[in-house]
Amino acid sequence: MKFARIVFWIAAIWGVLVLTPLFFLFDLIGRQDPPPITHPGFYYGFVSVGLAFQFAFIVIARDPVRLRPMMIPAVLEKLGYGATFVVLYLQHRLKPGDLALGCVDLLFGVLFLTAFFKTNG
């Protein structure tokens, strides 16, 4: 249970630190990594949903045994995002530096899965 608490707290803090600034970087991203973003609804929607999931990680971290079933969607969120980055990189549609962020999510996905199996329900 301690492992799950630590992993989910670290993931939540990391996610809040990485996602929150995106609310203020919409135009800057388009200038530094063209082309500009053309669908702000998708962009801000992604950031909002991603940030909301960080608070789900906090809730899981507070009571991992009771919320063990919620670890499965958390694993899917992390592995889905990370796998998307790997596929885009292999298609030469993503820069190596961007791939690193996807790999962080893959790592958290593996850690979440480990936490799931280490937490007795």
C-alpha positions as a Markdown table, in Angstrom:
| # | Residue | x | y | z |
|---|---|---|---|---|
| 1 | Met | 0.0 | 0.0 | 0.0 |
| 2 | Lys | 2.9 | 2.4 | 0.8 |
| 3 | Phe | 4.3 | 1.8 | -2.7 |
| 4 | Ala | 0.9 | 2.7 | -4.3 |
| 5 | Arg | 0.6 | 5.9 | -2.2 |
| 6 | Ile | 4.1 | 7.1 | -3.1 |
| 7 | Val | 3.7 | 6.3 | -6.9 |
| 8 | Phe | 0.3 | 8.0 | -7.2 |
| 9 | Trp | 1.4 | 11.1 | -5.2 |
| 10 | Ile | 4.5 | 11.5 | -7.4 |
| 11 | Ala | 2.5 | 11.0 | -10.6 |
| 12 | Ala | -0.1 | 13.6 | -9.4 |
| 13 | Ile | 2.5 | 16.2 | -8.5 |
| 14 | Trp | 4.4 | 15.6 | -11.8 |
| 15 | Gly | 1.2 | 15.9 | -13.8 |
| 16 | Val | 0.1 | 19.1 | -12.1 |
| 17 | Leu | 3.5 | 20.6 | -12.6 |
| 18 | Val | 3.6 | 19.6 | -16.3 |
| 19 | Leu | 0.0 | 20.3 | -17.3 |
| 20 | Thr | -0.9 | 23.5 | -15.5 |
| 21 | Pro | 1.6 | 25.7 | -17.5 |
| 22 | Leu | -0.1 | 24.5 | -20.7 |
| 23 | Phe | -3.1 | 26.7 | -19.9 |
| 24 | Phe | -0.8 | 29.7 | -20.5 |
| 25 | Leu | 1.4 | 28.5 | -23.4 |
| 26 | Phe | -1.2 | 28.1 | -26.2 |
| 27 | Asp | 0.3 | 30.8 | -28.5 |
| 28 | Leu | 3.9 | 30.2 | -27.5 |
| 29 | Ile | 3.7 | 26.5 | -28.5 |
| 30 | Gly | 2.5 | 27.5 | -32.0 |
| 31 | Arg | 5.4 | 29.9 | -32.4 |
| 32 | Gln | 8.1 | 27.6 | -31.1 |
| 33 | Asp | 6.9 | 24.4 | -32.6 |
| 34 | Pro | 4.9 | 25.3 | -35.8 |
| 35 | Pro | 2.4 | 25.0 | -37.1 |
| 36 | Pro | 0.1 | 27.0 | -34.7 |
| 37 | Ile | -2.5 | 25.0 | -32.9 |
| 38 | Thr | -5.8 | 25.4 | -34.9 |
| 39 | His | -8.3 | 23.6 | -32.6 |
| 40 | Pro | -8.2 | 25.4 | -29.2 |
| 41 | Gly | -11.1 | 23.3 | -27.9 |
| 42 | Phe | -9.2 | 20.1 | -28.4 |
| 43 | Tyr | -6.1 | 21.6 | -26.8 |
| 44 | Tyr | -7.7 | 23.1 | -23.7 |
| 45 | Gly | -10.0 | 20.1 | -23.4 |
| 46 | Phe | -7.0 | 17.8 | -23.3 |
| 47 | Val | -5.2 | 19.9 | -20.7 |
| 48 | Ser | -8.4 | 20.1 | -18.6 |
| 49 | Val | -9.1 | 16.4 | -18.7 |
| 50 | Gly | -5.4 | 15.6 | -18.1 |
| 51 | Leu | -5.4 | 17.9 | -15.1 |
| 52 | Ala | -8.6 | 16.4 | -13.7 |
| 53 | Phe | -7.0 | 13.0 | -13.8 |
| 54 | Gln | -4.1 | 14.2 | -11.7 |
| 55 | Phe | -6.6 | 14.8 | -8.9 |
| 56 | Ala | -7.9 | 11.3 | -9.4 |
| 57 | Phe | -4.4 | 10.2 | -8.7 |
| 58 | Ile | -4.4 | 12.1 | -5.5 |
| 59 | Val | -7.7 | 10.5 | -4.5 |
| 60 | Ile | -6.2 | 7.0 | -5.3 |
| 61 | Ala | -3.0 | 7.9 | -3.3 |
| 62 | Arg | -5.1 | 8.7 | -0.2 |
| 63 | Asp | -6.8 | 5.2 | -0.1 |
| 64 | Pro | -5.2 | 2.8 | -2.6 |
| 65 | Val | -6.8 | -0.3 | -1.2 |
| 66 | Arg | -10.4 | 1.0 | -1.4 |
| 67 | Leu | -9.7 | 2.6 | -4.8 |
| 68 | Arg | -7.7 | -0.3 | -6.3 |
| 69 | Pro | -10.2 | -0.7 | -9.2 |
| 70 | Met | -9.5 | 2.9 | -10.3 |
| 71 | Met | -5.9 | 2.0 | -10.8 |
| 72 | Ile | -6.9 | 0.2 | -14.0 |
| 73 | Pro | -8.2 | 3.3 | -15.8 |
| 74 | Ala | -5.1 | 5.1 | -14.4 |
| 75 | Val | -2.9 | 2.5 | -16.1 |
| 76 | Leu | -4.8 | 2.8 | -19.3 |
| 77 | Glu | -4.5 | 6.6 | -19.3 |
| 78 | Lys | -0.7 | 6.4 | -18.8 |
| 79 | Leu | 0.0 | 3.6 | -21.2 |
| 80 | Gly | -2.4 | 5.0 | -23.8 |
| 81 | Tyr | -0.7 | 8.4 | -23.8 |
| 82 | Gly | 2.8 | 6.9 | -23.7 |
| 83 | Ala | 2.1 | 4.4 | -26.5 |
| 84 | Thr | 0.7 | 7.2 | -28.7 |
| 85 | Phe | 4.0 | 9.1 | -28.3 |
| 86 | Val | 5.9 | 6.0 | -29.3 |
| 87 | Val | 3.8 | 5.4 | -32.4 |
| 88 | Leu | 4.0 | 9.0 | -33.5 |
| 89 | Tyr | 7.8 | 9.0 | -33.0 |
| 90 | Leu | 8.1 | 5.8 | -35.1 |
| 91 | Gln | 6.1 | 7.5 | -37.8 |
| 92 | His | 8.6 | 10.4 | -37.7 |
| 93 | Arg | 5.8 | 12.8 | -36.5 |
| 94 | Leu | 7.4 | 13.5 | -33.1 |
| 95 | Lys | 10.7 | 14.9 | -32.0 |
| 96 | Pro | 12.9 | 12.9 | -29.7 |
| 97 | Gly | 12.6 | 15.5 | -26.9 |
| 98 | Asp | 8.8 | 15.1 | -27.1 |
| 99 | Leu | 9.1 | 11.3 | -26.9 |
| 100 | Ala | 10.8 | 11.7 | -23.5 |
| 101 | Leu | 7.5 | 13.0 | -22.1 |
| 102 | Gly | 5.7 | 10.0 | -23.4 |
| 103 | Cys | 8.2 | 7.7 | -21.9 |
| 104 | Val | 7.6 | 9.3 | -18.5 |
| 105 | Asp | 4.0 | 8.3 | -18.9 |
| 106 | Leu | 4.9 | 4.8 | -19.9 |
| 107 | Leu | 7.0 | 4.5 | -16.8 |
| 108 | Phe | 4.2 | 5.7 | -14.6 |
| 109 | Gly | 1.9 | 3.2 | -16.4 |
| 110 | Val | 4.2 | 0.4 | -15.4 |
| 111 | Leu | 4.5 | 1.7 | -11.9 |
| 112 | Phe | 0.7 | 2.0 | -11.6 |
| 113 | Leu | 0.3 | -1.6 | -12.8 |
| 114 | Thr | 2.9 | -2.7 | -10.2 |
| 115 | Ala | 1.0 | -0.8 | -7.6 |
| 116 | Phe | -2.2 | -2.5 | -8.6 |
| 117 | Phe | -0.6 | -6.0 | -8.1 |
| 118 | Lys | 1.1 | -5.0 | -4.9 |
| 119 | Thr | -2.0 | -3.6 | -3.3 |
| 120 | Asn | -4.3 | -6.2 | -1.8 |
| 121 | Gly | -7.9 | -5.5 | -2.3 |
